[in-house]
Amino acid sequence: MSLSGGCQCGATRFRVEGEPPNSGVGRASICHCRMCQKAFGGPFGALVTVNVADLAWTRGRRATFQSSDKIQRGFCAACGTPLTYEWSPDKIDLAVFAFDDPSAVTPGVQLAVESRPAWMDHLADMPVRPPMGPTGAVVSRQHPDFDTPPT
């Protein structure tokens, strides 16, 4: 099994290798704590634990911020995409939505629900707007969700 991912601009890329049951991919979670909300700029951070030994940074380097006395968070220095939650010398959490196929990693638990915004209980009830919006199509400059050869 191989899962790849990276930042929005493509400057930083990673790959997790391994075969089930030792795929290197562990528990995935959604954390609503204020540090995750701030780090991800959203109502939660979705993270999955992987073995550091099974993780390879295939392009670029992540920048880091020491968000607490025990936790360091990694992100792309070029575009700011959140990438890691670092808490152990042999395990690291990767941002689920930084994977090329985020649906391949399914969170199984919510953490710090006391910080979850009340409006999230009604998310499925909100109206849905058509994807194009009122001004027409958007031309994306985002890196594609797959590895590309270096130029």
N, C-alpha and C positions, 0 to 999 in steps of 0.2 A: 504494500500500500504506500502511496506517495501523495501527500497533500501539499500544495504550494499556495503561496499568497504573497502579498506585499502591500506597499503603500499606494496612495492614489496617483502619484506622479510616476511611479515605476523606478525611482532611485534606489529603493530598498526592497529586496525580495528575499523570501525564505522558502525552505522545503522541509517537511517532516517525513521521514522514511520509517519503514517497518512493516511487518506483517501481523495481522491479528493472530492471537490475542495479545501479542507484544508489539503493537503498532506504535507505541510511544505516545499515543493520544489517550489522555485520561478524562477525568470528569470535566464536563462543560457546565458553566453556570452563568446566571445573570445576576449581577450585583448592583443593587440600588443605593449603595452608600454614597455619601456626598463626594468623596474623593473620586470614585468611578464616574459619577455624574459630571463632575468638573473635567476629569481627564478625557472623557468621551464627548463632552458637550451635548449630552442627552440624558434621558431618564434612567439609563443603566449602562453598565459595561458588560458585554457578553465575552466571556473568556473561556479558554480550554487549556488544561494543564498538559504539557508535553515534557518528555525527558530531554534535557539539554543535549545528551549524547545523540539523540535522534533528530536534532534540529541543525540545519545548515543555513547560514546566511549566504545566499547565492549572488546577491548584488548589493553593493553599498553597505553602509553601517548605520545602525540606529543611534540616535542621540538619546540621552537619558535625563530624567529628572528624579531626584530623591524626594518622593511625595510624603514619606514619613520616615521615622527612624528605622523601619524594617523593610520598606518597600521602595523599589526603584521602578520607574515606568519608562518604557522605551517608545520612541516615536521617530518618524522620518524627519530629519533636520531640514529637508527641502520643502516638504508640503505640510508637515504637521500631523499626518495620519497616526493615530494611536496604534501601537503594535504589540507591546508587552507589558506584563505585570510581573516583576522579578522579585522573588521572595526566598529562593533557595539556590544553593550552588549546583544542584543536580536536576531541578525541575524549574520550569518557567511557564507562565501562562501567556498564550497568544490571543490576540483579539480575534474573535470568531468572524467578524465581518471584514477582516483583512485577508481571509482565505479567498482564493479564486472562486471556490464553490462553498459559500457559507452554509448551504443546506446540508453539506456533508458532516457538519458538526452540530449536533442537537443538544442544547442545554437541557439538563435534567433537574436543576434545582435553582431556586431564587434565594439570594442572600440579602440581608439588610433591608427587608421589606418595610420596616418602619420608616424608611426614607423614600419609599415609592410614592410618586405623586398620585393623589386620589383620582385624577382624571384618567389614569391608565386603566382603571376598572371599566371604563366606558369606551375604550379605544375602538372596539369592533362596531360600536353604534354610530360612530362619526360618519358623516357623508364622505363619499369618495369622489374626487374631481378627476376628470379625464386626464391621462398622462401628458398630453401636449400643452395644456394650459392655454391661456388666452392669447399669447404672443407667438405661437407656432413652435416648431421644433427647436431643440437646443443642440448645438454642435459640441459634443463632449471632447475634452482634451485629456480625459482620464486615461491612464495606462490600461491596456486590455487585461482581462482576467485570465492571463496565461503568460508563461515565460516567452520572451522574444529574444532572438539572438542579439548580442551586443553590436552596436553600430560603430 
